[in-house]
Amino acid sequence: MLDVLLRDKTRKPGNPSIAAETVACVVALTCGEPPPGDTHWTGRSMAKTAGISLRSVQRIWQVHQLQPQRVRSFKRSRDPRFAEKIRCIQNSE
């Protein structure tokens, strides 16, 4: 009985790491266009698209210093009369 407890089990601890191809895919998707109808990628939508866990997506984004929720450009309005309103504002100046 004591021999069983002293025997060393040789196996890798924890889960296997994420493949480099999956990491590259997540980074490329994050830097590209967001899903249709969204303004940016969310962790959950990326996890579903990439087929990995939300926490894995968060780790990848942290390592690569990606913050898709921070948009550095002008957000396009979804208002169908947006162009008309801009012209009205420009004419009033």
N, C-alpha and C positions, 0 to 999 in steps of 0.2 A: 504494500500500500504506500509506503514512504517513497519508493522508487518512482511512482507515478507523479507525486508532487514535486520531486526534484528534477524530473525530466524537463528539458528546455524545449518548448514548442517554437519552431522556427517559422514565423510567418510575418508578413509586413503588417505593421500596426496601422489602424485607421483605413480610410478610403483611399483609393488610388487618386493621384492628382489629375487635373483636367488636361486633356490633350492640347498640345500647342496649336493644332488646327482649330480647335474650338475657341481658344483664347483669341486667335487672330480673327476668327469669324465675328466674335462679340465686339472686338475693337472696331472692325470694319463697319459693322452694322451701326454701332453707336455714332461713328463719324459720318455716316451717310444719312439718307432721308429717314424721318420717323415713319411709323406705320400710318397708313391712310386714316385720316380723321383725327390724328393726334399732332400736338405741337412739338413733342419731344419723346424720346424713349423713356419708359418707366422701367424700373427693375423687374417688375412682374411680367411686363410684355416682352422684355428681352429674354427673361428666363424661359418663358413659354416658347418663343421663337427659336432659341438656341438649344432647348431641351436640357437645360441644367437648372440647378436650384437658384433661388433668389440670392442666397448668401454667396454663391459662387460668382454671380454677376457683380455683386457689390465688391467682392474681393478683387476681381479683374479691373473694375472701374477705379478702385482705390490705388492699385499698383500702377496703372497707366495714367493716373490723375485725370480721369474723365468725369465730367459733371454735366450730363446731358440736360439736366433741368435748368442750367444756366445758359441762356441763349445770348450770344454776343451780337446779334443782328436784329434788325427790325422785324417784328412779328407781323405777318400779313393778316389783315382783318378778314373775317368771313362774311362781313356785311356786304350784300349784293350792291348796295348804293355807296360803297366806300369811295370809289373814284369820284363820284359826283360830290360827295361831302368834302373831299380834299380840294377839289376845284373851287367850291364855295368858300372854303377857308382861305385859299390863296387869293381869291378875288377880293375878299374883305380887307386884306392888308394893305 
